[in-house]
Amino acid sequence: MNKKNIWLISQYSYPPGKSSWRRHFDLFRHFNKNEYNIDIISGSFLHNSENQHILKENEKERTIDVEGVKYHILRVMSYSKHIDRLIAMIQFFFKVIFFSKKLLKESKPDIIMASSPHPFNGLAGMYLAKKYKCPFIIEIRDLWPETWVAMGATTRKSILYKIFAYIEKKLYKNANKIVTLTANKDYYTSIGIDEKKVEIISNGVDLESYDSNLKEYRSPLTFSKDNFNILYTGSHSQGDALDVLIETAELLSEEKIVFHLVGEGVIKEELKKIVEKNNINNVKFYDVVKKYEIPSLLKESDAVIMLLRDIPLYKYGMSPNKMYEYLASTKPIIFSGSVANDMVKEANAGISVEAENSKELKEAILSLEKMTIDERETLGKNGRKYVEENYDTKVLSKKIEKIILNLLEDKNV
């Protein structure tokens, strides 16, 4: 039987161990390697990773095989400014086109998939799919340029918005399937895309790896058992609404409730200054921990917390990686966000409140803290059951394989 060849174009997909983000590896590692060849084409520089440069100075490219998933790392320029990042995106587009000729000697693609956030991955995928006459899947992990508008970075009248919006619609029109991470089919129908073209495959968690790491690695941090410890892990960015967390912490300053913030981000120093200026003693900051230490770290807490900004974009849903880790942790979740798909509420895994409402958030935290240990454990177990049934990467892997097989079947009819 001939193997099916899948090419995935994603500039920011790094092999496991090089980045904590591993969606594509987790989706494809479960494929039967006797039936599929998986080739992921990515870039050499990732701005928000510990290992920003994956290639040595004299290397133009490198292939890394991880459990049968091949990563082809192509050299692109490093960057720190927005304009340089844009240049690196365009550079990656051309590198992919030229590299495809080399990869073609090993395997002609049966399916080409390209992943956002930026559209030049998609343009490369669309071009190559037409060239090699195979189905094309576009995966949308972030709604560029709508996200920029929602975050106040640009307006719909700007030239940049109009260019990216044009490319976005062209990709949707030419794709055989659109894979989105959230239940946002309404967005696609609002811009004239047939909802039958859209499939939802959210982020998730590799429960096998999660449980293995929990057994193997100790938590890098320990918290006083005299307090009710609420843990936040992940980025410290504008979109994470951590200023609301700090406001809430100040409202709870008389309680034995402590907030532990683990991670890095552009507003971390600003947040630390606010805490220091206002003499808020129940908020603690910590450096980033290793991905494999997260399960044992979550186990140290009494509850975990996630916050989102109150922006219109979330009416289409959300799929943050940390939520699936939280659900897997068996800890009750405090969620502050106004979203279409409230997983905490759906799973009965904790307490949800509207976005950016510190008073409501305070009451939710007090309510959770006053519960018995058994009541909190029940919420945590509900979350674990929910993630096992819906968001284990083995479940998600079967979904993407079904899409691929259906496209290949349609092609051969």
N, C-alpha and C positions, 0 to 999 in steps of 0.2 A: 504494500500500500504506500502510495506517495504521501510524503509529509505535506501538511499545509504550512505555507510560509507567511508569517505575520510580521509586518514591519510597523513599528511604533515610533513616531517622531515626537520627541518631547525634550526641549532644550534643558529643562531643569530636573530630569529624572536621573538620579545617581544610584549606583549599586548600594545595597545594604552595607552599613558600616561607614559609608562616606557621607550620608545624610540621614536624618531621622525620618524624612518623608519617603515612604516606600510603597505608595499606592500601586504603581504599575508592576512592581516585583510581586506584591501580594496577589494581584489579580491573575498573573500569568504563571507563577511558580507551581500552581496546582494543575496546570494543563499537562496532559500525557505527552511527554517528550518523544515518545515513539510515533506520535501523530502530528506533532507541531514543531516547527522551528520558530523561536521567538527572537527577533532582533530589535533592540531598542537603540535608537540613534539620539544621542544627547550631547550637550556642550560641556566644556571643560571648566566652566566657572559658575559658581552658585553663590550669590551675594549674601544669603542669609544662612549659610552653613558654617560649621566649625572648619570643615575642609574645603575652603573656597576653591583651591586649585587642585585638580585631580591629576593633571599631566605634569611631567617634569619639563624643565625649560626647553630641552631639545626635542621633545615629542610633539608630533603633529596630530597623532591620534593613537588610541589604544583600545583593544578589545578585551573585555573582562567577562568571563563566563561564571555566572552564579546559579548553581542548581539548574543548568540548562537554559537559563535566560541570558542571552548575550547582550552586553552593553557595548556599543561602539561610541567612544568618547571622542568628539572632534574639538580641536582647539578653537576657542573664540577669545576675543579680547576681554580683559578684566575691566571692571567699571565701578564707579561709585556715584556718578551723576546720572540723572535721568537721560540726558542726551546720549551719553556713552552706552547706557543700557540699550537704548533704541538701536544704536549702531551695531551692538553685539547681536541683537535679534536679527537684523537684516543680514549680517555676516553669517549667522548660523543658517539662515535660509539657503544661501548660495553654497555653503559647505555641504549641506545635506544633498543638494542636487548633484554636486560633483561626486560625493561619496557613494551615491546610489549606483553609479556605474561600476564601482568596485564591488559593492555588495551583490550586484546582479550576477556576478560571476559565480557566487556561492548559491544564490537562491532567487528565483523570480517571485515577486510577491503575489500571494493570492488575496491578501487583504492589506490595505494600508490604513493605519489609524494615526491620527494626529491629535495632540492634546494641548489645550490652552494652558496658561492664561493668554499669552500673546498670540496674535493671529498669523504670524509668519510661520509657525509650525504648521498651521492649517493650510496655508498657501502652498508650502512645500509638499504636504501630503496630497492636496487636491491636484497639483501639477503632476506628481509622480503616478497617482492613481489613473489619471487620464492617459499618461504616456504608456503605462504598462497594462492598461485596460483591466483594472481590477476594482472591486468595490472600495469605497472610501467612507471611513467612520471619523467624524469629528467629535472629540470629547471636550465638553465645556466645563471647566473647573472654576471659572470666574467670569462673570458677564462683563468683559471689557467691550465697549467703553462705559456701559451703564454704571459699573462700580465707581468709576472716577466721578461721575455726576453725583452719585449718592453720597460720596465722601467729600464733596465740595472741591474736588481737584480741578474740575473743568465744567463747562456748560455745553448744552446740546447745540449751541450756536457756534462753537469753536471749530476751526478748520480740522484740528486733530480729531475731535469727536466725529466729525462727518466722514473723515477718511476711514477711521477704524470701524464705524458703523456700516459703511459701504462694504468693506472687506468681510465683516461679520455676516451680513446677509448673503453675500456671494458664497461664502463657505457653507452656510446652511442650505442654500439652494442646490449646491453641487454635491452635497454629502448624501450617501445612501441611508445613513443613520446618524442621528445626533444623540450622543450619550451625555446626559446631564447628571449632576450629583444630587440635585434637589428636585422636589415635586413642583417644578416651575413650568409645566406645559403651557400655562396661561400666557406666559411671557412670549413663547414662540408663536402661539396662535395670534397674539396681538400684533405680530410683525409679519403675518401672512404665511407662517409655516404650518403644514399639516401635522397635527399632533400625533398621527400614526408614525411619523418619522422619528419621534422623540422617545428615547428609552431612559429610564432612571436607574443608575447604578451609583449608589452613594459611596462615600468613604466607609471604612469599617475598621475592624481590629482583627489581627491574626491571633485568635485565642490560644492556639497551640504554643506560639512563641511567648505570648503574654504570661501564660501559666508557668511555662518553663523558666522564664526570667524571674518570676515571683519566687520560685523555689530556689533558684541558683544564686540570686544576688540580694544582699542586704540593702536596706534603705540607707542612703548617704546622710539622712537627717533623722533626728528623733525629736519628738515634741513632749512637753510636760503633760502628764496625765491629769494634772490639777485643772487644766483648761479644756474648754471645748474648742478643738482645733479644726479650722476650716482652711482647706488647701486649694490654691490656684496654681496650675502649671501651664506654661506656654508663653506666647509672645506678650510683650508689653507695648502694644501699639494703640493708636487712636481708636481703632475699631473694637478694642476689647473692653472699653468702658470701665477701666480700673479706677478712674477718678470717682465713679459712683460707689465702688467698693470701699474706697477710703472715706468718703462721706458717711457711708453706713457704719464703718468701723468707729468713726468719731461718735456717732449716735449711740454706739454700744460700749462706750469707753468704761462704763461702770460695771459691765458684766465681765465674767471670766471667759470671754470669747476672744480668741486670737486668730488673726488672718495671716497665713503664710503664703507668700508670693514667690514662686520659683520660676526663673526664666530671665530672658533679656528682651530688649526692644528699645525703640527710639525715644519712648517717653519714660523709661525707667528712672533716669536721674531726676527728671521733673517731678515724678511721683514721690521719690525719696525726699526731695526738698519740701514738698507739701506736708508730708508726714512729720518731718523735723520741725518745720516752721510752726505747725499747729500742735506740736507736742503730743502726737497720737502714738500711744505706746503699745497698742494692740495690733499693729501691722508690722510684719517682719519680711525683709527681702533676702533672697538667696540667689546664688549663681545658677546657671543652667546645670542640670544633671544629665547623665547619659540616658539614652533612650531605654536601655535594658534595666535601668534602675527605677524607672517610673512605676511599675507595678508594686514594688515593695514600698516605695515612697507613698503612694496613694493609700496603702494599707495602714500607714501611720496616722492618718487623719481620722476625725470623727465624721466629717462631711467634706464634700468637694463643691467648688463653685465655678460657675461660668457666667459671664456677662456679655451682652452685645449692645451696640449702639441702637438707638431708635431711628432707623432709616428705612425708607420705603422699599429698598431692595430686598429686605428680608421677608416681605410678603410672599416672595417666591420660594422661601425656605432657606435652610442652611444645613451644612454637612461638615462641621469642624472635626478634625481628627481627635481632639482631646475629649469630645463628648463620648466617643465610642470607648475610649480608655476608661473614662469615668463610669460608664455603664458596666464595663467588665470588672470594675474594682470591687463590686458589692457594697460600695459606700453610698449613702443617700446624697442626692444631688440638689443643690440650690441653683436655680436657673433664672436669670434676669434677661428677658428678651421677648420681643413681640414678633413672632415668626409664624409662618404657615404650618410648619411641621414641628410642633413641640414634642420632642421625643420623651422628655421627662414626664410630661403629663400623660402621654400615650402609654408609657410603660408603667406609670404609677411608681416612679423611681425616686421621687423627692417632691420638692415644692417649686412651682413656677410663679413668677410675678412679671408684671409688665416691665419693659425696658426703661432704664434711667429713672427709676423711682426708688430713692434710697429709703424713704419711710416704709414703703411696702416691703422692701427687701429686709429691713430691720425686723419687721413683724414676722416675716417668714423664717428668718434665722432663729428668733426667739421661740417660735412655735416648734421648730425642729429640735432645738436644744432641750426643750421641755418634754419631748417624747421619751418613752422608755427605750432602753437599749434594744429590746425585742422589736419595738415598732420601727426603729431606724433600720435594724437588720432586715426586716421584711421589705422595706423600700429598696434596700440595696440588692436583695435577692431578686426582686421584681426586675430591676435594671439588668442584672446578669442574664436572666432568662430571656428577656427581650432582645438583648444583643446576640445571644447564642442563636436565636431563631431567625433573626433578620440581618445581622451585620457582621457575622463571622466572615472572614475573607474567602473561606471555602464556599459559602453560599453565594457571595458576590461573583466569584470566579465562574461559577456555573452559569450565571446570568450573561456575562460577556461572551462565554463560549457559545451559548444558545444564539445570541445575536449574530455571531460570526458564521455559525453553521447555517442559519437561515439565509444569510446573504449569499453564501456560496451555493446553496441549493437553488436560490432564485436565479443566480447567474447561469447555472447549468441547465435550467429548464428550457 
